[in-house]
C-alpha cells in the first residue's frame, strides 16, 4: 500500500490501523488528481475487502506529558467535542499515551480546538 502511494508521489500524513482496518490520511489536493488511478492500483496490489475515501478531514492532536495515566482524559476530550455537536471521524492514541489524535471535518476544526482549549486550559 505504501509503495502505491510512493509511486504516485504521495506522502501520508497519518497511518492509524486496527486489527482489521487501516486508515491512510493524505493531502486532499495531492490525492484528488490521481484518485481513480491510486484506488485501482490499491485494489490490484492489496486486494482489500473494501476501500472508502473521505475528503475534508483534518487531524487535531491533543498532546501532554500529564496525559499518561491520567484517568478521564479521553473522556474529557470526547465530551468537549460532543458538546459542540462535532462528529469524530477517527481516533488514534499511541501506546506512550502522550497524545490522542482525532480526525474531524475541516469545517469543525476551530470549534473543536476551542472546545478542547476551554476544557483543559480555561477550566
C-alpha positions in Angstrom: 0.0 0.0 0.0 2.8 2.4 0.9 4.5 1.6 -2.4 1.5 2.6 -4.4 1.4 5.9 -2.5 5.1 6.5 -3.1 4.9 5.6 -6.8 2.2 8.2 -7.2 4.2 10.9 -5.4 2.0 10.9 -2.2 3.2 11.2 1.3 0.9 10.0 4.1 0.1 12.4 7.0 -1.0 9.7 9.4 -1.5 5.9 9.3 -3.6 4.6 12.1 -4.5 0.9 12.0 -6.6 -1.6 13.9 -7.0 -5.3 13.9 -8.7 -5.5 10.6 -8.7 -1.9 9.3 -6.2 0.7 8.1 -6.7 4.3 7.6 -4.4 6.5 5.5 -4.5 10.2 5.8 -3.1 12.1 2.7 -3.4 15.6 1.5 -6.7 16.1 -0.5 -5.1 18.3 -3.2 -2.3 15.9 -3.9 -4.7 12.9 -3.9 -7.6 14.3 -6.0 -5.9 14.4 -9.4 -4.8 10.7 -9.2 -7.8 9.4 -7.1 -9.1 6.7 -9.5 -5.6 5.6 -10.6 -4.5 5.2 -6.9 -7.7 3.3 -5.9 -7.3 1.0 -8.9 -3.7 0.3 -8.0 -4.5 -0.3 -4.4 -7.3 -2.7 -5.4 -4.9 -4.6 -7.7 -1.9 -4.7 -5.3 -3.6 -5.3 -1.9 -7.0 -6.9 -2.8 -8.8 -5.3 0.2 -12.3 -6.2 1.2 -13.3 -2.5 0.7 -11.8 1.0 0.2 -13.6 4.1 1.3 -12.4 7.6 0.6 -13.5 10.6 2.6 -12.3 14.1 1.9 -12.2 17.2 4.0 -10.9 15.6 7.2 -8.4 17.4 9.4 -6.3 16.0 12.3 -6.2 17.5 15.7 -3.7 16.3 18.2 -4.1 16.7 22.0 -0.6 16.4 23.5 0.7 16.4 27.0 3.0 14.6 29.4 0.4 14.6 32.1 -1.9 12.5 29.9 -0.1 9.2 30.6 -2.0 7.5 33.4 -4.4 10.4 33.9 -7.9 8.9 34.2 -10.6 10.5 32.2 -8.5 12.5 29.7 -10.0 10.8 26.6 -13.5 11.2 28.1 -12.9 14.9 28.7 -11.7 15.4 25.1 -14.6 13.4 23.6 -17.2 15.1 25.8 -15.9 18.6 24.9 -16.2 17.7 21.2 -19.6 16.1 21.6 -20.9 19.2 23.4 -20.2 21.2 20.3 -22.1 18.6 18.2 -18.9 17.7 16.3 -18.6 14.2 14.9 -15.2 12.4 15.5 -14.3 10.5 12.3 -11.1 8.9 13.5 -9.4 8.3 16.9 -5.8 7.3 17.5 -3.8 7.1 20.7 -0.2 5.9 20.8 1.0 3.4 23.4 3.0 6.1 25.1 -0.3 7.9 26.0 1.4 11.2 25.2 -1.2 12.2 22.6 -4.6 11.5 21.2 -5.2 12.3 17.6 -8.7 12.8 16.3 -9.9 13.3 12.8 -12.8 15.7 12.3 -14.4 17.5 9.4 -12.4 20.6 8.3 -15.2 23.0 9.0 -15.3 21.9 12.6 -11.6 22.5 13.3 -11.8 25.9 15.0 -14.8 24.9 17.2 -13.1 21.6 18.2 -9.9 23.4 19.0 -11.7 25.9 21.1 -13.7 23.2 22.9 -10.6 21.3 23.9 -8.8 24.5 24.9 -11.7 25.5 27.2 -11.9 22.1 28.7 -8.2 21.8 29.6 -6.8 25.3 29.8 -9.7 27.6 30.8 -11.1 25.2 33.5 
